[in-house]
Amino acid sequence: MNVFVKILLVLSFALLSACGGGSSSSNSSGNTVTVSGSVVNGPLVGATVSIYAADGTLLGQALTDEDGLYGLDGLPPSDSYRVTASGGTLDGEDYPGTLIGQCSELPCDITPLTTLFDQLADREEIPYAEAAGLLLSWLDLDTDPFIAAHQGAPVAGVDLTAVRDGLLNHPEGVAGWISAVLAAFDDASTPWVAWMGIPTVTSSTDKVWMDRNLGASQVATVHNDADAYGDLYQWGRGIDGHEQRTSSTTTTLSDSDTPGHGDFITTSSSPYNWRSPQNDNLWQGVDGTNNPCPSGFRLPTTTEWGEELTALSITNRDTAFASPLKLVSSGYRYYGGSFHSAGNEGFYWSSSVIGISARYLYFNSGSANTYDGYRAYGLSVRCLED
C-alpha cells in the first residue's frame, strides 16, 4: 500500500474508528446525550466505566454488562469524552488494571490499544489522534483488532489470544504491559514482541529467542520440568491442535498443507511424512507457510542451532538446561503416535530439510548435536526472532 495513502487511512481510523468503532448506538435529546460503547479485551464484564468531559469533569459512571457494553443517559454535550474502565472480570477472572479511550464521536469503545493511544498522547503531550496514528503505523494496523474481533470481523494475522495472554500475565498488569509496549515503540524494536508480551532471552550469539517452548506454560526450572515441555509439532504443520499431547491420531495422510483437523497423522511407510506429496517449502522463514511461531518469529535453521551449541557450550541435557535458552528434555512423539523420552531427551525442530527428512537438535545425558528425522515425528519448537 502506498505509504501516503496508508498514513491517511491510519489518521482517518484514529479520528473515527478508534473513538467510535463499536456497535453500540448513541442518541441525544435536547441538551443531553447518551454516551455508550463497549469495553473490549474479551469483553470486560462488570467494569466501572467513568465518563469525563473534555475539561476533565466527571460526568457519570456506569457498569458494563455481560457483553462489555455500557451506556449513560442525560449527560451534557462535550467536544470529546475521556472514558476509563476499571475492575470487572475477563473470563471470570479479575481484570488487572484500567483501560482508557478518548472519543470525539460516539459510540466510544475502549480497548488495550486505545489505552496505548491515550498514554502516548499524555506522555508526549500530543493530540490523541496523532498518538493513535503513530502507534497504528508502528504496529502496521489500519484498525483496532480488539474492536474488529468483537464485531465478528477479526484482523488476519493478529493473534489476540497471545496479546491478551501477554497483557494478563504481565507481573505489573495492564500498566506494566503498557510500559513495555511503549518502551519497544521508543526503541523502534519489533512491535509484536512487546505487543503480545512475548518473553524472550538473548543468547551470546546476540540472537533473540522465546524463553520457552511453544505451548509451554513456563520457563523450565529443571531439565525435566513437565510444565515447560510444551507441544510436539509434526514438521511443517501449523497450529491446528495436532501438536497437543492429548490429540487423537489418524492414519489418513493429508494432500494439502492444512489437513483441516487437529489429529496427529501417523504413518508406517516411507517417506514417513504426514503430507503426501511432501512439501519442502513449509516453515521457511518468518512468512513461511504454516509457521507456528508468533508474528516476527520463526524456526531456527540447523546452522543456527549449531551456532548455539558452540556458543553456549551445550554438550548434553544438563548444559542445554543451564544455557540462557533453558532447553528441556521434552521427549518426542513417534510417527506411529506413541510418546517417548520425556524427561530424558530433547528434540527440537529446525526449518532445514534434507532429502525426505528434516533437521533437528537432539540432546541426552551424554551428548548434543543436530540430526535428520522423519517429518511425521512430533518434536518441540523453540522460536527465534527474525
C-alpha positions in Angstrom: 0.0 0.0 0.0 1.3 3.5 -0.9 2.8 5.0 2.3 1.0 8.3 1.9 -2.4 6.5 1.4 -1.7 4.3 4.4 -1.0 7.3 6.6 -4.3 8.9 5.5 -6.1 5.6 6.4 -4.4 5.4 9.7 -5.3 9.0 10.6 -8.8 8.5 9.4 -9.2 5.5 11.7 -7.7 7.3 14.6 -10.2 10.2 14.2 -13.2 8.0 13.7 -13.0 4.3 14.4 -10.8 4.1 17.4 -13.0 6.6 19.2 -16.3 5.3 18.0 -16.0 2.0 16.2 -18.3 -0.1 18.4 -21.7 -1.4 17.6 -23.5 0.4 20.4 -25.6 3.4 19.5 -25.8 6.9 20.9 -28.5 9.5 20.8 -29.2 13.0 22.0 -32.3 14.6 23.4 -32.5 18.4 24.0 -29.3 19.4 25.7 -28.2 16.0 26.8 -26.6 13.0 25.2 -26.2 9.3 25.8 -22.6 8.2 26.0 -22.3 4.5 25.2 -19.9 1.9 23.8 -18.0 -1.2 24.7 -15.1 -2.2 26.8 -13.2 -4.9 24.9 -10.4 -7.2 25.8 -12.7 -10.2 25.9 -15.4 -8.5 26.7 -14.8 -7.0 30.1 -17.8 -7.7 32.4 -18.9 -5.6 35.4 -16.2 -3.0 34.9 -16.8 0.5 36.4 -16.9 3.0 33.5 -16.2 6.6 34.3 -17.0 9.3 31.7 -15.3 12.6 31.7 -15.9 15.8 29.7 -13.1 17.5 27.7 -12.2 19.7 30.6 -11.8 16.7 32.9 -15.1 17.0 34.7 -16.5 13.6 35.8 -20.0 13.3 34.2 -21.1 10.0 35.5 -20.4 6.3 35.9 -21.9 3.0 34.7 -21.2 -0.7 34.8 -20.5 -2.9 31.7 -22.9 -5.8 31.0 -22.2 -9.4 30.1 -21.3 -8.2 26.6 -18.9 -5.5 27.7 -21.4 -2.8 26.8 -22.1 0.4 28.8 -24.3 3.4 28.4 -25.2 6.5 30.4 -28.1 8.8 29.6 -28.7 12.5 30.3 -25.1 13.7 30.0 -24.1 17.2 28.9 -22.7 17.5 25.4 -18.9 17.8 25.1 -16.4 18.3 22.2 -14.9 15.0 23.3 -15.1 12.4 26.1 -12.4 10.5 28.0 -13.7 7.2 29.3 -12.0 4.9 31.7 -12.9 1.3 32.7 -11.6 -0.2 35.9 -12.1 -3.6 37.6 -14.5 -6.1 36.2 -13.8 -9.6 35.1 -12.5 -11.3 31.9 -13.5 -15.0 31.5 -14.4 -15.0 35.2 -11.0 -13.7 36.4 -10.4 -10.2 37.9 -9.1 -7.8 35.3 -5.7 -6.4 36.4 -5.9 -2.7 35.5 -7.6 0.2 33.8 -8.5 0.7 30.2 -8.9 4.2 28.7 -10.2 5.8 25.5 -10.9 9.2 24.1 -13.7 9.9 21.7 -14.8 12.9 19.6 -17.6 10.8 18.2 -19.9 8.2 19.7 -20.2 5.3 20.5 -16.9 5.3 22.5 -15.2 1.9 22.5 -12.3 1.2 24.9 -9.5 -1.4 24.4 -5.9 -2.0 25.3 -5.0 -0.3 22.0 -7.0 2.8 22.8 -5.3 2.8 26.2 -1.9 2.8 24.5 -3.1 5.8 22.4 -4.1 7.7 25.5 -0.9 7.0 27.4 1.3 8.0 24.5 -0.7 11.2 23.9 -0.4 12.1 27.6 3.3 11.4 27.8 4.3 13.2 24.7 1.6 16.0 25.1 0.3 15.4 21.6 -3.2 15.0 20.3 -4.8 11.7 20.9 -5.4 11.2 17.1 -1.7 11.8 16.4 -0.7 9.3 19.1 -3.1 6.8 17.5 -1.6 7.3 14.1 1.9 6.8 15.3 1.2 3.6 17.1 -1.0 2.1 14.4 1.7 2.8 11.8 4.3 1.1 14.0 2.0 -1.9 14.6 1.2 -2.0 10.8 -2.5 -1.9 11.6 -5.4 0.0 9.9 -8.0 -0.8 12.6 -8.3 -1.8 16.2 -8.2 -5.6 16.2 -10.0 -5.8 19.6 -13.0 -3.9 18.2 -12.9 -5.8 14.9 -12.9 -9.2 16.7 -15.7 -8.0 19.0 -17.7 -7.1 15.9 -17.1 -10.5 14.3 -14.5 -9.4 11.8 -11.1 -10.4 13.2 -8.0 -8.9 11.7 -6.0 -11.5 9.8 -2.5 -12.2 11.2 -3.3 -10.8 14.6 -3.2 -13.4 17.4 -5.4 -11.7 20.0 -5.1 -14.7 22.3 -1.4 -14.1 22.5 -1.8 -10.4 23.0 -4.3 -11.0 25.8 -2.1 -13.6 27.5 0.8 -11.2 27.3 -1.2 -8.5 29.0 -2.9 -10.7 31.6 0.3 -12.5 32.6 2.4 -9.3 32.9 3.5 -9.1 36.5 2.5 -5.5 36.7 -0.8 -5.9 34.9 -2.1 -3.5 32.3 0.2 -0.7 33.5 3.2 -2.9 33.1 2.1 -4.1 29.7 1.5 -0.5 28.5 5.0 0.5 29.7 6.6 -2.5 27.9 4.9 -1.7 24.6 5.7 2.0 24.7 9.4 1.2 25.6 9.5 -1.0 22.5 7.9 1.8 20.5 10.6 4.2 21.8 13.3 1.9 20.7 11.7 1.2 17.3 12.1 -2.5 18.1 10.0 -5.4 16.9 6.5 -4.3 17.8 4.8 -7.7 18.2 7.3 -8.9 20.8 6.1 -6.2 23.3 2.5 -6.1 21.9 2.0 -9.8 22.6 4.1 -9.7 25.7 6.3 -12.5 24.3 9.1 -13.2 26.9 12.5 -13.5 25.2 16.1 -14.2 26.1 19.2 -13.2 24.2 21.9 -15.7 23.5 25.6 -14.9 23.4 25.2 -15.1 19.7 23.1 -12.0 20.0 20.1 -13.9 18.7 16.8 -13.3 20.5 14.8 -16.4 21.3 11.5 -17.1 23.0 12.3 -18.1 26.6 10.2 -21.2 26.4 8.9 -23.9 24.1 5.8 -23.3 22.1 2.9 -24.4 24.2 4.8 -24.4 27.5 3.2 -22.6 30.4 6.5 -21.5 32.0 10.3 -21.3 31.6 11.9 -24.6 32.7 13.1 -24.8 36.4 14.8 -28.2 35.9 15.7 -30.2 32.8 12.7 -32.4 33.2 10.1 -29.7 34.1 6.9 -31.1 32.6 5.2 -27.6 32.7 8.0 -26.4 30.3 7.7 -29.3 27.8 5.2 -27.6 25.5 3.7 -29.0 22.4 5.1 -31.5 19.8 4.8 -30.5 16.2 5.0 -32.6 13.1 7.5 -30.9 10.8 5.8 -28.2 8.6 2.3 -28.3 10.2 0.7 -25.2 11.6 -1.2 -24.7 14.9 -4.3 -26.9 14.4 -4.4 -29.0 17.6 -2.3 -31.9 16.4 0.6 -30.6 18.4 -1.1 -31.1 21.7 0.0 -34.1 23.7 -3.6 -35.1 24.1 -4.5 -35.0 20.4 -6.1 -38.1 18.7 -4.5 -39.8 15.8 -5.5 -40.7 12.2 -3.8 -42.8 9.5 -5.2 -40.6 6.7 -2.4 -38.6 5.1 -3.0 -35.0 4.1 -2.8 -34.0 0.5 -2.5 -30.3 1.4 -0.6 -28.0 3.7 -3.6 -27.7 6.0 -5.1 -31.1 6.9 -8.3 -29.4 8.2 -8.4 -31.2 11.6 -6.4 -31.5 14.8 -5.4 -35.1 14.7 -1.8 -36.3 14.8 -1.2 -38.0 11.4 0.5 -41.4 11.8 2.3 -43.4 9.1 4.1 -46.7 8.7 5.8 -46.3 5.4 8.4 -44.2 3.6 8.8 -41.2 3.4 7.2 -41.1 6.9 5.5 -37.8 6.4 2.1 -36.6 7.4 1.7 -35.0 4.0 1.6 -36.7 0.6 3.2 -35.5 -1.6 5.9 -33.8 0.6 6.4 -30.1 0.5 9.9 -28.8 1.3 8.7 -25.1 1.4 6.9 -25.3 4.7 8.2 -23.4 7.7 10.7 -21.4 5.6 11.2 -18.1 7.4 9.0 -15.7 9.3 6.5 -15.6 6.5 6.7 -19.2 5.6 3.7 -21.4 5.2 2.4 -22.9 8.5 5.0 -21.0 10.6 3.7 -21.8 14.1 5.7 -19.0 15.8 4.2 -15.7 16.8 4.5 -12.8 14.3 8.1 -11.7 14.0 9.4 -15.1 15.0 10.4 -18.2 13.0 12.0 -21.6 13.5 15.8 -21.6 13.5 17.8 -23.3 10.8 20.0 -26.3 11.6 23.0 -23.9 11.2 21.6 -21.6 13.8 21.1 -24.5 16.2 24.7 -25.5 15.6 25.9 -22.0 16.4 24.0 -22.1 19.7 25.6 -25.4 20.6 29.0 -24.0 20.1 28.5 -20.5 21.6 26.6 -21.8 24.7 28.8 -24.9 25.1 25.8 -27.2 25.0 27.1 -30.8 25.2 24.3 -32.6 26.9 20.9 -32.1 28.6 22.4 -30.5 31.7 24.2 -27.8 29.7 21.2 -27.4 27.5 19.1 -26.6 30.5 21.9 -24.4 32.1 22.1 -22.3 29.0 20.1 -19.0 28.7 17.6 -20.9 26.5 16.7 -23.3 29.3 16.1 -26.1 26.9 14.3 -29.0 28.4 14.2 -32.8 27.8 10.7 -32.7 26.4 10.8 -36.0 24.5 9.1 -36.7 21.2 6.1 -38.3 19.6 6.8 -41.3 17.3 5.4 -41.2 13.8 3.1 -44.1 15.0 1.6 -41.8 17.6 3.2 -43.0 20.9 5.2 -40.8 23.2 8.9 -41.3 24.3 11.8 -40.0 26.2 10.1 -37.1 28.1 12.4 -36.1 31.0 15.4 -37.8 29.4 16.0 -36.4 25.9 15.3 -33.2 24.0 14.3 -32.9 20.3 13.9 -29.5 18.7 12.9 -29.0 15.0 14.8 -26.7 12.7 13.4 -25.3 9.4 16.0 -27.1 7.4 15.2 -30.1 5.2 17.4 -32.8 3.8 16.1 -35.5 1.4 12.9 -36.9 2.8 13.8 -35.7 6.3 14.2 -32.5 8.3 17.0 -31.5 10.6 16.6 -31.2 14.4 18.6 -30.5 17.5 19.0 -33.5 19.9 20.5 -33.9 23.3 20.6 -36.5 26.1 22.6 -37.1 29.3 25.8 -37.5 27.4 25.7 -35.7 24.0 24.2 -32.9 21.9 24.1 -32.5 18.1 21.9 -32.0 15.1 20.5 -34.9 13.2 18.0 -35.9 10.4 14.5 -37.0 11.3 11.3 -38.1 9.6 8.8 -35.3 9.3 5.9 -37.2 10.8 7.7 -37.2 14.2 6.3 -34.8 16.7 9.1 -32.6 18.2 9.4 -29.4 20.2 9.6 -26.0 18.7 11.6 -23.0 20.0 11.1 -19.8 18.1 13.7 -17.3 17.1 13.1 -13.6 16.4 13.7 -12.8 12.8 
